[in-house]
Amino acid sequence: MEKAHLGKAQLGERGGALRSALLLAALLGGNFALALGPWLVRLTDTGEVSAAFWRLFLALPFLLVFAKVAGQRIGGIPGKSLALVGLGAVAFAGDLASWHIGIGMTRLGNATLFGNVGSVVLLFWGFLVARTLPRGAEWLAIVFALSGAGILLGRSLEISQTSFVGDLFCIAAGLLYAVYLLSLQGERSRFGSWSLLVWVSVFACPVLLALAFARGEPVWPTDWTPIVVLFVSSQLIGQGLLVYSLGHFPPLIIGLTLLTQPAIAAAIGYSVFGERLTWLDLVGMALLGSALVAARVVQRRA
């Protein structure tokens, strides 16, 4: 009997270890899939905003299936909730449009890092709402964020004015993403993750399409391969794996794995587009990356 109990315990431990390994693989895999996004945006033969439209529009049927499988309702949403979701979706559309435009102008590593500054923005917002001053690690996150951003912006300005403006577009994307999160924070408990993504996509798609036409972009692709790979890797695999795994890890681990995105994007930028990084670039990326990790940890504690 004792041996049987020991055997069951060992099997339980192995099962737990296997599940933990699968969750970590999903977390890393989701970040890896999302890190390919900037490269694929550059490969598309549509405009940048048009690529953002297609990545959401093509994913919609699959998101509906995911929501149904997860038992999350799609219909019967109160009008007030839909209005808030619509507001958040406009911010999300602006986030994607601004980020995609920035991707075409600046280095991929910069674009990925600046596109994720929403967590630092939320940290600042928390201080404003609570009417408190930062303390301890919060000051460190702010100093690292400002220092890293300053270094990377300065280096982009040295390269070209276009690269600098691209950085600003990506920072604007991070700000808009923070607006998106804040506008929907009260609705998340009423929607499931997939259901919320469905409604956000429904509202965001026409906004992105209108922006693409306003910019005079080519909308219909002649080569569908980059567009299809973009929506599959970013909207289905990347988002799907993160939705599956995020709730199982502390914010420090989530923040650290998030740093794989700019690292992979910078490696692609170097190997494919010849985007060289100096030691100063690496210092700026390390500072800003550390700020993103610290901001996630501080927000979760708050």
Residue pairs with C-beta under 8 A, 6 or more apart in sequence:
23 244
23 245
23 248
23 249
24 245
24 249
26 241
26 242
26 244
26 245
27 241
27 242
27 245
27 246
27 249
27 253
27 254
27 257
28 257
28 260
29 237
29 241
30 237
30 238
30 239
30 240
30 241
30 242
30 244
30 245
31 238
31 242
31 257
31 258
31 260
31 261
32 260
32 264
33 233
33 234
33 237
33 238
33 241
34 233
34 234
34 238
34 239
34 242
34 261
35 112
35 260
35 261
35 262
35 263
35 264
35 265
35 268
36 229
36 233
36 234
36 264
36 268
37 230
37 233
37 234
37 238
38 103
38 108
38 111
38 112
38 265
38 268
39 108
39 265
39 268
39 272
40 51
40 226
40 229
40 230
40 233
40 234
41 48
41 51
41 100
41 103
41 104
41 230
42 103
42 104
42 108
42 273
43 226
44 50
44 51
44 221
44 223
44 226
44 227
44 230
45 218
45 221
45 222
45 223
45 226
46 54
46 212
46 217
46 218
46 219
46 220
46 221
46 227
47 212
47 215
47 217
47 218
47 219
48 97
48 100
48 101
48 103
48 104
48 217
49 96
49 97
49 100
49 101
49 208
49 211
49 212
49 215
49 217
50 208
50 209
50 212
50 217
50 218
50 219
50 221
51 100
51 226
51 227
51 230
52 93
52 96
52 97
52 99
52 100
52 208
53 205
53 208
53 209
53 212
53 219
54 221
54 227
54 230
54 231
55 96
55 227
55 230
55 231
55 234
55 235
56 96
56 201
56 204
56 205
56 208
56 231
56 235
57 201
57 205
58 227
58 228
58 231
58 235
59 201
59 231
59 235
59 236
60 198
60 201
60 202
60 205
62 235
62 236
63 194
63 197
63 198
63 201
63 235
64 74
64 198
66 194
66 240
67 74
67 192
67 194
67 195
67 197
67 198
68 74
70 192
70 193
70 194
71 192
72 191
72 192
72 193
72 194
72 195
73 192
73 195
74 195
74 198
74 199
77 85
77 190
77 191
77 199
81 187
81 190
81 191
82 199
84 183
84 184
84 186
84 187
85 184
85 187
85 191
85 196
85 199
85 200
85 203
86 203
87 183
88 179
88 180
88 183
88 184
88 187
88 200
89 180
89 199
89 200
89 201
89 202
89 203
89 204
89 207
90 203
90 204
90 207
91 176
91 177
91 179
91 180
91 183
92 176
92 177
92 180
92 200
92 204
93 203
93 204
93 205
93 207
93 208
93 211
94 172
94 173
94 176
94 207
95 173
95 174
95 176
95 177
95 180
96 173
96 204
96 208
97 208
97 211
98 169
98 170
98 172
98 173
98 176
99 111
99 115
99 169
99 170
99 173
101 166
101 169
102 111
102 114
102 115
102 166
102 167
102 168
102 169
102 170
102 172
102 173
103 111
103 166
103 170
104 166
105 162
105 163
105 165
105 166
105 169
106 156
106 162
106 163
106 164
106 165
106 166
106 167
106 169
106 170
107 156
107 159
107 163
107 266
107 269
107 275
107 277
108 265
108 266
108 268
108 269
108 273
108 275
109 262
109 263
109 265
109 266
109 269
109 275
109 277
109 281
109 285
110 152
110 156
110 163
110 166
110 167
110 170
111 166
111 167
111 170
111 265
112 261
112 262
112 265
112 266
113 148
113 152
113 262
113 285
113 288
113 289
113 292
114 149
114 152
114 167
114 170
114 171
114 173
114 174
114 288
115 170
115 173
115 174
115 177
116 174
116 258
116 261
116 262
116 292
117 145
117 149
117 171
117 174
117 175
117 288
117 292
118 174
118 175
118 177
118 178
118 181
119 178
119 255
119 292
119 295
119 296
119 299
120 141
120 142
120 145
120 174
120 291
120 292
120 295
121 174
121 175
121 178
122 178
122 181
122 182
122 295
122 299
123 138
123 141
123 142
123 295
123 298
123 299
124 142
125 178
125 182
126 299
126 302
127 133
127 134
127 138
134 141
134 142
137 294
137 297
137 298
138 294
138 298
140 294
141 290
141 291
141 294
141 295
141 298
142 291
144 287
144 288
144 290
144 291
144 294
145 287
145 288
145 291
145 292
145 295
147 284
147 287
148 283
148 284
148 285
148 286
148 287
148 288
148 289
148 290
148 291
149 171
149 284
149 288
150 284
151 280
151 281
151 283
151 284
151 287
152 167
152 281
152 284
152 285
152 288
153 164
153 167
155 278
155 280
155 281
155 284
156 163
156 164
156 166
156 167
157 163
157 164
184 196
184 200
187 196
188 196
191 199
193 243
194 243
197 239
209 219
212 219
213 219
221 227
246 254
249 257
250 300
251 296
251 297
251 299
251 300
252 293
252 296
252 297
254 296
255 292
255 293
255 294
255 295
255 296
255 297
256 293
258 292
258 293
258 296
259 289
259 292
259 293
262 285
262 289
266 275
266 277
266 285
269 275
270 276
270 277
277 285
